[in-house]
Amino acid sequence: MKAGTVALLGRPNTGKSTLVNNLVGQKVSITSPTPQTTRFPIMAVFEDERGQIIFVDTPGIFTGRSKQGRSLNIQTEEALEEQVDVLLYMVDHTRKRGSEENRVLGMARKLDIPKILVINKIDIREPSYLAQYRFMEEEFDAVVEVSALKGTHLETLFDVIFDNLKEGERIVDRAKMQVPVINIDSRIYMEELIREKAFLTLRKELPYAIEVKVDELEEKENDVVYVKARILTYPRYKKMVIGHGAHRIKQIGMMVRKEIEVSTSKRAYVELTVEAQEKI
């Protein structure tokens, strides 16, 4: 069998988390139209008769001088310094190239491993800046065009990945894992899930400075998953997150509850509050 670690690298919001979720076949990474939602590398396992892959979903690379952006860049660089066997370099052809792309490409060039250029969102024809990315094909061992959202050509991508992996033993025992995520526990996963629904509900109105703290997470005797959590934000944004008549916070809670119930086949009760803090 073949086995190895495959890291995803790309600009923010290129669809890396969506791709990992669909490759693994289960949600492991937060996804939303808002950039900067993946805050730390997520490690997830895929296994079939061909072998085992550890996918590492890295945060996007950011330009600028923000403290959060620098922190995310450092985490991505550190993840790439670990043992990585194959790199998936992901681009979104519906966006123009820019300084962020140049920085990410520079990081990829430093890696002396098989590299696959993944061109995402091929289901979208316009706008397209594919011509701006064509020169990159010469620097990669393979090029695969996919739609991470619709699952187009993912099996082709798997074939190319396994072709570039070496023979090896299983890295982890997937059979003993309830979920394919290696490096986060259920509480952190729930915090990320609530953050995702907050981003989806508030869209561009929500600042990046938002945190979620899960205070209680347990399964009650009547098979109800109970979640009690706080959404933390700056004082000036508190009313925005709550919404008129608390409609926004209720909507976030409803979205979280529905996803828990679908993924666990159990009833869920989600209690959310919004807390203002001067530092997030």
RABEL-V321838 format. One record per pair of residues at least 24 apart in sequence whose C-alpha atoms are under 7 Angstrom apart, sorted by the first residue. I is the first residue (numbers start at 0). GAP is how many residues later the second one is. Records with the same first field share a line. If there is no record, write none. Layout:
I = GAP  GAP
//
This chain:
0 = 49  50  166  167
1 = 48  49  50  163  164  165  166
2 = 48  49  50  162  163  164  165  166  167
3 = 48  49  50  81  161
4 = 48  49  50  79  80  81
5 = 47  48  49  50  78  79  80  81  82
6 = 48  49  50  77  79  80  81
7 = 48  49  50  79  80  81  82
8 = 49  79  80  81
9 = 50  51  79  80  81  94
10 = 49  50  89  90  93
11 = 24  48  49
13 = 76  77  78
14 = 133
15 = 41
16 = 40
17 = 130  131
18 = 129
19 = 37
21 = 126  129
27 = 153
29 = 162  163  166
30 = 165
31 = 164  167  168
33 = 165
35 = 24
38 = 33
39 = 32  35
41 = 141
42 = 138  139  140
43 = 136  137  138
44 = 135  136
51 = 118
60 = 39  43
61 = 38
62 = 37
84 = 28  80
85 = 27  28  29
86 = 27  28  29
87 = 27  28  29  30
88 = 27  28  29
89 = 27  28  29  30
90 = 27  28  29
91 = 27  28  29
92 = 26  27  28  35  36  37
93 = 32  33  34  35
94 = 34
95 = 33
96 = 35
113 = 27  50
114 = 25  26
115 = 24  25  26  27
116 = 25  26  27
117 = 25  26  27  28
118 = 25  26  27
119 = 25  26  27  28
120 = 25  26  27
121 = 24  25
122 = 24
186 = 27  30
192 = 63
193 = 62
196 = 55  58  59
197 = 54
200 = 51
208 = 24  71
209 = 70
210 = 69
222 = 43  44
223 = 42  43  44  45
224 = 41  42  43  44
225 = 42  43  44
226 = 42  43  44
227 = 42  43  44
228 = 42  43  44
229 = 42  43  44  45
230 = 42  43  44
231 = 42  43  44  45
232 = 42  43  44  47
233 = 42  43  44
234 = 41  42  43
237 = 36  38
241 = 32
//
